[in-house]
Structures are given as structure tokens and as C-alpha cells.
Amino acid sequence: QGKAVNGGGIYFYNGGAASNCIFQNNTATTNGGAAYFYNSGRLQNCDLNNNTSRYGGAAYFYNGGVVTSSMISFNNAAYGGGGFYAYYGGSVLNSLIVSNRSRMGGGGYLLYGGVVQNSSILNNMATNDVGGGLTIWYSGTAINCIISGNVARANSGGVDGGGVYLYNGGTIQNSLVVNNSSTDQGGGITCWAGGTVQNCTRSVNSSSWGGGFYCALGGTIQNTISYLNYADVGDNWFLSSGGSVAFSCSDPLPPGTGNIAADPQFRDASLGNYRLQPDSPCINAAANSWWMTGAQDLDGNDRIVNLIADIGVEPGQARDPRG
């Protein structure tokens, strides 16, 4: 039960490492309730739970640092990044980010950089602003993540991005975005004045506008499925004064090159299986990109099979190790 201005439990300055630790009930009055990373440092196989701070309820990264193979849960930040806050860098890898809360970026907040990869971002909440699961401003990337059960809500005014909120940049790549909600715009993902979404699947998200995704003043949607979402206006998508959609599957048909409006034919969406059936129209219907070379999907299968990529997060042509 440590307490400090920055890093209530531990402070890394230009290096250092800790593993197999529990950081619980710590408080930072400014940044990083459990841990603060300055330039570098590493936490591995740790449990960070029930910590509090203004920014980064569990962890705050400045210009670097890594948390890997860890559980980040039930933390609280007053303003940004209930689970973690990355400023100009920092990485959360192979971790569970569960049931954290903050005004914005319930699970995490990336500002001018940072990476979340191979992680599950579940049941987090933005209590009075944007990004129930993640908020990304200007730059930062989420890769190969499951983003589910997150909520962005407010007592008054609009909130956006139940799963993810992208502002003026940032990238969500090869991720499953399902069962998220927002009281206003973008139940799954909101792109505001920019942001890129590549090879994602969004389903069973809900909001008032744009249940699957909402783009305003910009944003790029590529090789993505948005289907079976719900909204008062625009169940699966809504474009407001900008945004582009290409080689994606949704209904109704979005404007743009290579889009289709057919049923993507999930294996069993009712049981949370969003892999594609062998006769899905999304197979061999995406546009190949440089990052796909050697990349894998959430099941560990090759991103490209038979020379052409599939639309969505998980190719339908590869062997499914989970049946």
C-alpha cells in the first residue's frame, strides 16, 4: 500500500525490472498508481490491481517501458487511463486489462505513441468521456487484441468509442471488437479527425450513432467487417463529414472501393465465434498490405493464405486450432 507523487508501488528510471510481483492498493497523486516508467523498465508476470492515480491507474509510461504477461485489473484513474497511460511510448504486451475505470480511456490511454499487443481489453469503463476500452490521441497502436465488454458513458453530453476512440491518428490492427457500447457515437470504434482501422471485426456493439463504427472529419477503415451491430442511427456504420471505407464488409453497403454488403457468414456469432465459414464472401476479398507479410491472426494462422488476404480479423481459409 505505497503512496507517492509518481509510481505508488515502484518507479523505474532509465531501466530496471521486476517480475512475479503483486502491486495492490497503491496510490500516486499524479501518475502511475502502481508503477511509473521513465524511458525504460520492465514488469513481467505481475498482478496490478486496485491502484489509483490521476493518470494511469496502474501504470504510467513516459517515453518507454514494458508491462508484459501481466494482469491489470480494477484500477482507477481520475482523468485518463484507468489501467495504463502511455505518453510518447510504452508497451503493454500479452496481458489482460480488465475492469478498470477512468474519465477517458477506461482500459488505457495512448498519447503520441505506445503499443498494446496480443492483449485482451475487457469490461473497462470511461465514466464521463471517450474510449471505454482504449483512447488513442495522435499516434499509438493496438495490434492483435480482443476488445470486448467496454463502455463509454456520461451523465450528460456526448461520449464516443465504447471500444476504442481514435483522435487525429492512431491505428487498430487485426483486432476483434465486440460487445462494446457508447451512450452517443461509435459503439465499437470512433475515428475523429483521423485514425486507421485495419483487418478488424466489429459485431454486437451498440450506440446512438454508428453502432459498429463512427467516423467524423476523417478516419480510414480497411479490410474490416462491421456486422450485427445496433444503433438508433446507422447500426453498422456512420460517416459524418469525412472518413473512408475500402475492401470492407457491412450492411448497408458503405461508399468506397471494394466494399461488399453480403452476410460475412461467421461460424457462430451467438457463441462468440467470429471466424469465417469456408464459403464466406469475405475470403480473398481484402487488399494486401505490407504489414501482413509474416503476420498472424488471433489464432496464430498466417494473415495471408492463397496469396490474397481475407476481410476481417481471422482468415477463413487457415486451419482453426480451436475447432
VEXDREN-2710 file (C-alpha; in Angstrom, 1 decimal):
% VEXDREN-2710
k/r/px/py/pz
1/GLN/0.0/0.0/0.0
2/GLY/2.6/2.5/-1.2
3/LYS/2.0/6.2/-1.9
4/ALA/3.9/8.6/-4.0
5/VAL/3.6/11.5/-6.4
6/ASN/4.6/9.2/-9.3
7/GLY/4.7/5.4/-9.1
8/GLY/2.9/4.4/-5.9
9/GLY/4.4/1.0/-5.8
10/ILE/7.6/1.2/-8.0
11/TYR/9.4/3.8/-10.1
12/PHE/11.7/2.8/-13.0
13/TYR/14.3/5.4/-14.1
14/ASN/16.2/4.5/-17.3
15/GLY/15.9/0.8/-16.7
16/GLY/15.3/-1.9/-14.1
17/ALA/13.0/-4.9/-14.0
18/ALA/10.7/-6.7/-11.7
19/SER/8.8/-10.0/-12.1
20/ASN/6.3/-12.2/-10.4
21/CYS/5.1/-9.4/-8.2
22/ILE/1.7/-8.2/-6.8
23/PHE/1.1/-4.4/-6.8
24/GLN/-2.2/-3.8/-4.9
25/ASN/-3.9/-0.8/-3.2
26/ASN/-1.1/1.7/-4.1
27/THR/-1.7/5.4/-4.8
28/ALA/0.0/8.0/-6.8
29/THR/-1.2/11.6/-6.5
30/THR/-0.2/12.3/-10.1
31/ASN/0.9/9.4/-12.4
32/GLY/1.1/5.6/-12.2
33/GLY/-0.8/4.3/-9.2
34/ALA/1.3/1.1/-9.1
35/ALA/4.2/1.8/-11.5
36/TYR/5.9/4.7/-13.2
37/PHE/8.3/4.2/-16.2
38/TYR/10.7/6.9/-17.2
39/ASN/12.3/6.0/-20.6
40/SER/12.5/2.2/-19.8
41/GLY/11.9/-0.5/-17.3
42/ARG/10.1/-3.8/-17.3
43/LEU/7.4/-5.6/-15.4
44/GLN/6.7/-9.2/-16.2
45/ASN/4.2/-11.8/-14.8
46/CYS/2.8/-9.2/-12.4
47/ASP/-0.6/-8.5/-10.9
48/LEU/-1.5/-4.8/-10.8
49/ASN/-4.9/-4.4/-9.1
50/ASN/-6.9/-1.8/-7.2
51/ASN/-4.4/1.0/-7.6
52/THR/-5.3/4.7/-8.1
53/SER/-3.9/7.8/-9.7
54/ARG/-4.8/10.9/-11.7
55/TYR/-3.3/9.4/-14.9
56/GLY/-2.5/5.7/-15.4
57/GLY/-4.4/4.0/-12.6
58/ALA/-1.9/1.0/-12.6
59/ALA/0.9/2.1/-14.9
60/TYR/2.2/5.3/-16.4
61/PHE/4.8/5.2/-19.2
62/TYR/6.9/8.2/-20.2
63/ASN/8.9/7.6/-23.4
64/GLY/9.2/3.8/-22.9
65/GLY/8.8/0.9/-20.6
66/VAL/7.2/-2.5/-20.9
67/VAL/4.5/-4.4/-19.0
68/THR/4.2/-8.0/-20.3
69/SER/2.3/-11.2/-19.4
70/SER/0.5/-9.4/-16.6
71/MET/-2.9/-8.7/-15.2
72/ILE/-4.1/-5.1/-15.0
73/SER/-7.4/-5.0/-13.2
74/PHE/-9.8/-2.9/-11.0
75/ASN/-7.6/0.2/-11.2
76/ASN/-8.9/3.7/-11.3
77/ALA/-7.6/7.0/-12.8
78/ALA/-9.4/10.3/-12.2
79/TYR/-8.7/11.7/-15.7
80/GLY/-7.0/9.3/-18.2
81/GLY/-6.0/5.6/-18.5
82/GLY/-7.8/3.6/-15.9
83/GLY/-5.4/0.7/-16.5
84/PHE/-2.4/2.5/-18.0
85/TYR/-1.3/5.7/-19.7
86/ALA/1.4/5.9/-22.3
87/TYR/2.9/9.3/-23.2
88/TYR/5.4/9.2/-26.1
89/GLY/5.9/5.5/-25.8
90/GLY/5.5/2.4/-23.7
91/SER/4.2/-1.1/-24.4
92/VAL/1.6/-3.5/-22.9
93/LEU/2.1/-7.0/-24.3
94/ASN/0.4/-10.3/-23.8
95/SER/-1.6/-9.0/-20.9
96/LEU/-5.2/-8.9/-19.5
97/ILE/-6.6/-5.4/-19.0
98/VAL/-9.9/-5.9/-17.1
99/SER/-12.5/-3.8/-15.2
100/ASN/-10.5/-0.6/-15.0
101/ARG/-12.2/2.9/-14.9
102/SER/-11.3/6.4/-15.8
103/ARG/-12.9/9.6/-17.1
104/MET/-11.4/8.7/-20.6
105/GLY/-9.6/5.6/-21.7
106/GLY/-11.1/3.2/-19.3
107/GLY/-8.6/0.5/-20.1
108/GLY/-5.8/2.5/-21.4
109/TYR/-4.8/5.8/-23.0
110/LEU/-2.1/6.3/-25.6
111/LEU/-0.9/9.8/-26.4
112/TYR/1.8/10.4/-29.1
113/GLY/2.8/6.8/-29.2
114/GLY/2.7/3.4/-27.4
115/VAL/1.7/-0.1/-28.3
116/VAL/-0.8/-2.6/-26.9
117/GLN/-0.3/-6.0/-28.5
118/ASN/-1.6/-9.6/-28.1
119/SER/-3.8/-8.4/-25.1
120/SER/-7.4/-8.6/-24.0
121/ILE/-9.1/-5.4/-23.1
122/LEU/-12.3/-6.4/-21.3
123/ASN/-15.1/-4.7/-19.3
124/ASN/-13.4/-1.4/-18.8
125/MET/-15.3/1.9/-18.5
126/ALA/-14.9/5.6/-19.5
127/THR/-17.1/7.2/-16.9
128/ASN/-17.6/10.6/-18.4
129/ASP/-15.8/10.9/-21.7
130/VAL/-14.3/8.9/-24.6
131/GLY/-12.9/5.4/-25.1
132/GLY/-14.3/2.8/-22.8
133/GLY/-11.6/0.3/-23.7
134/LEU/-8.9/2.5/-25.3
135/THR/-8.3/6.1/-26.2
136/ILE/-5.6/6.9/-28.7
137/TRP/-4.6/10.5/-29.5
138/TYR/-2.4/11.4/-32.4
139/SER/-0.5/8.2/-32.5
140/GLY/-0.3/4.8/-30.9
141/THR/-1.2/1.2/-32.0
142/ALA/-3.3/-1.7/-30.8
143/ILE/-2.4/-5.0/-32.6
144/ASN/-3.9/-8.5/-32.2
145/CYS/-6.2/-7.5/-29.4
146/ILE/-9.6/-8.7/-28.2
147/ILE/-11.6/-5.6/-27.1
148/SER/-14.9/-6.6/-25.5
149/GLY/-17.5/-5.5/-23.0
150/ASN/-16.2/-2.0/-22.6
151/VAL/-18.5/1.0/-22.0
152/ALA/-18.2/4.8/-22.6
153/ARG/-21.0/6.6/-20.9
154/ALA/-21.8/10.1/-19.4
155/ASN/-24.4/11.6/-17.2
156/SER/-24.7/14.5/-19.7
157/GLY/-23.3/15.4/-23.1
158/GLY/-21.9/13.1/-25.8
159/VAL/-19.3/10.3/-25.4
160/ASP/-17.7/8.3/-28.1
161/GLY/-16.0/5.0/-28.7
162/GLY/-17.3/2.3/-26.4
163/GLY/-14.4/0.0/-27.5
164/VAL/-11.9/2.4/-28.9
165/TYR/-11.7/6.2/-29.6
166/LEU/-9.1/7.4/-32.1
167/TYR/-8.4/11.1/-32.3
168/ASN/-6.4/12.6/-35.2
169/GLY/-4.4/9.4/-35.7
170/GLY/-3.7/6.0/-34.1
171/THR/-4.2/2.5/-35.5
172/ILE/-6.2/-0.5/-34.6
173/GLN/-5.0/-3.6/-36.4
174/ASN/-6.0/-7.2/-36.6
175/SER/-8.3/-7.0/-33.6
176/LEU/-11.7/-8.3/-32.5
177/VAL/-14.0/-5.5/-31.3
178/VAL/-17.3/-6.9/-29.9
179/ASN/-20.0/-6.3/-27.3
180/ASN/-18.9/-2.7/-26.5
181/SER/-21.3/0.2/-26.0
182/SER/-21.4/4.0/-26.0
183/THR/-24.2/6.3/-25.0
184/ASP/-23.6/8.5/-28.0
185/GLN/-21.3/7.7/-31.0
186/GLY/-19.3/4.7/-32.1
187/GLY/-20.3/1.7/-30.0
188/GLY/-17.3/-0.3/-31.3
189/ILE/-14.9/2.4/-32.6
190/THR/-14.9/6.2/-33.2
191/CYS/-12.5/7.9/-35.5
192/TRP/-12.4/11.6/-35.0
193/ALA/-10.4/13.7/-37.5
194/GLY/-8.3/10.6/-38.3
195/GLY/-7.3/7.2/-37.2
196/THR/-6.9/3.9/-39.1
197/VAL/-8.7/0.6/-38.6
198/GLN/-7.2/-2.4/-40.5
199/ASN/-8.5/-6.0/-40.6
200/CYS/-10.8/-5.8/-37.6
201/THR/-14.1/-7.5/-37.0
202/ARG/-16.8/-5.5/-35.1
203/SER/-20.0/-7.1/-34.0
204/VAL/-22.7/-6.7/-31.4
205/ASN/-21.6/-3.2/-30.4
206/SER/-24.2/-0.5/-29.7
207/SER/-24.6/3.2/-29.5
208/SER/-26.9/6.0/-30.5
209/TRP/-25.0/6.8/-33.8
210/GLY/-22.8/4.3/-35.6
211/GLY/-23.1/1.1/-33.7
212/GLY/-20.1/-0.6/-35.3
213/PHE/-18.1/2.5/-36.2
214/TYR/-18.5/6.3/-36.4
215/CYS/-16.1/8.5/-38.4
216/ALA/-16.2/12.3/-38.2
217/LEU/-13.9/14.6/-40.1
218/GLY/-11.7/11.7/-41.2
219/GLY/-10.7/8.2/-40.4
220/THR/-9.8/5.2/-42.6
221/ILE/-11.5/1.8/-42.4
222/GLN/-9.8/-1.0/-44.4
223/ASN/-10.4/-4.8/-44.8
224/THR/-12.9/-4.7/-41.9
225/ILE/-16.2/-6.4/-41.1
226/SER/-18.8/-4.4/-39.3
227/TYR/-22.0/-6.5/-38.9
228/LEU/-24.7/-7.3/-36.4
229/ASN/-24.2/-4.1/-34.5
230/TYR/-27.0/-1.8/-33.3
231/ALA/-27.6/2.0/-33.2
232/ASP/-30.6/4.3/-33.3
233/VAL/-29.0/5.7/-36.5
234/GLY/-26.5/3.6/-38.5
235/ASP/-26.4/0.2/-37.0
236/ASN/-23.1/-0.9/-38.5
237/TRP/-21.5/2.4/-39.6
238/PHE/-22.0/6.2/-39.8
239/LEU/-19.8/8.7/-41.7
240/SER/-20.1/12.3/-40.7
241/SER/-18.3/14.9/-42.9
242/GLY/-15.5/12.6/-43.8
243/GLY/-14.0/9.1/-43.4
244/SER/-13.2/6.4/-46.0
245/VAL/-14.1/2.8/-46.2
246/ALA/-12.4/0.3/-48.5
247/PHE/-12.4/-3.5/-49.0
248/SER/-14.8/-3.9/-46.1
249/CYS/-18.0/-5.8/-45.4
250/SER/-21.0/-4.1/-43.9
251/ASP/-24.7/-3.5/-44.4
252/PRO/-25.9/-1.2/-45.9
253/LEU/-23.1/-1.0/-48.4
254/PRO/-20.6/1.7/-47.4
255/PRO/-19.3/4.0/-50.1
256/GLY/-15.8/3.2/-51.3
257/THR/-13.6/0.8/-53.3
258/GLY/-14.0/-3.0/-52.9
259/ASN/-16.7/-3.0/-50.3
260/ILE/-19.4/-5.7/-50.0
261/ALA/-22.8/-5.8/-48.2
262/ALA/-23.2/-9.6/-48.0
263/ASP/-23.6/-11.6/-44.8
264/PRO/-20.0/-12.3/-43.7
265/GLN/-21.1/-15.8/-42.5
266/PHE/-19.5/-16.0/-39.1
267/ARG/-19.1/-19.6/-37.7
268/ASP/-21.4/-18.8/-34.8
269/ALA/-21.8/-15.2/-33.7
270/SER/-24.3/-16.2/-31.0
271/LEU/-21.5/-18.2/-29.2
272/GLY/-18.8/-15.5/-29.9
273/ASN/-17.2/-17.4/-32.8
274/TYR/-16.5/-14.7/-35.4
275/ARG/-14.3/-16.9/-37.6
276/LEU/-15.4/-17.1/-41.2
277/GLN/-17.2/-20.1/-42.7
278/PRO/-15.4/-21.7/-45.8
279/ASP/-17.9/-20.1/-48.2
280/SER/-17.8/-16.6/-46.7
281/PRO/-17.7/-13.8/-49.3
282/CYS/-15.0/-12.1/-47.2
283/ILE/-12.5/-14.8/-48.2
284/ASN/-10.0/-13.5/-50.8
285/ALA/-11.8/-10.1/-50.8
286/ALA/-9.3/-7.8/-49.0
287/ALA/-6.5/-5.7/-50.2
288/ASN/-3.0/-7.0/-49.2
289/SER/-0.8/-4.6/-47.2
290/TRP/2.9/-4.6/-46.4
291/TRP/2.4/-5.3/-42.7
292/MET/0.7/-8.6/-43.5
293/THR/3.9/-10.3/-44.6
294/GLY/4.7/-12.8/-41.9
295/ALA/1.8/-11.5/-39.7
296/GLN/-0.6/-13.9/-37.9
297/ASP/-4.2/-13.7/-36.9
298/LEU/-5.6/-14.2/-33.4
299/ASP/-5.4/-18.0/-33.8
300/GLY/-1.8/-17.9/-34.9
301/ASN/-2.5/-18.6/-38.5
302/ASP/-0.9/-16.7/-41.4
303/ARG/-2.6/-13.4/-42.2
304/ILE/-2.4/-14.1/-46.0
305/VAL/-3.5/-17.5/-47.3
306/ASN/-3.6/-18.3/-51.1
307/LEU/-1.9/-15.0/-52.0
308/ILE/-4.8/-12.8/-51.1
309/ALA/-5.9/-11.6/-47.6
310/ASP/-9.4/-12.0/-46.2
311/ILE/-11.6/-9.3/-44.8
312/GLY/-11.9/-9.2/-41.0
313/VAL/-9.7/-10.3/-38.1
314/GLU/-9.4/-14.0/-38.7
315/PRO/-8.9/-15.6/-42.1
316/GLY/-11.4/-18.3/-43.0
317/GLN/-9.1/-20.4/-45.1
318/ALA/-6.5/-21.5/-42.5
319/ARG/-6.7/-24.3/-40.0
320/ASP/-8.7/-23.4/-36.9
321/PRO/-6.8/-24.8/-33.9
322/ARG/-9.9/-24.2/-31.6
323/GLY/-12.4/-26.1/-33.7
END
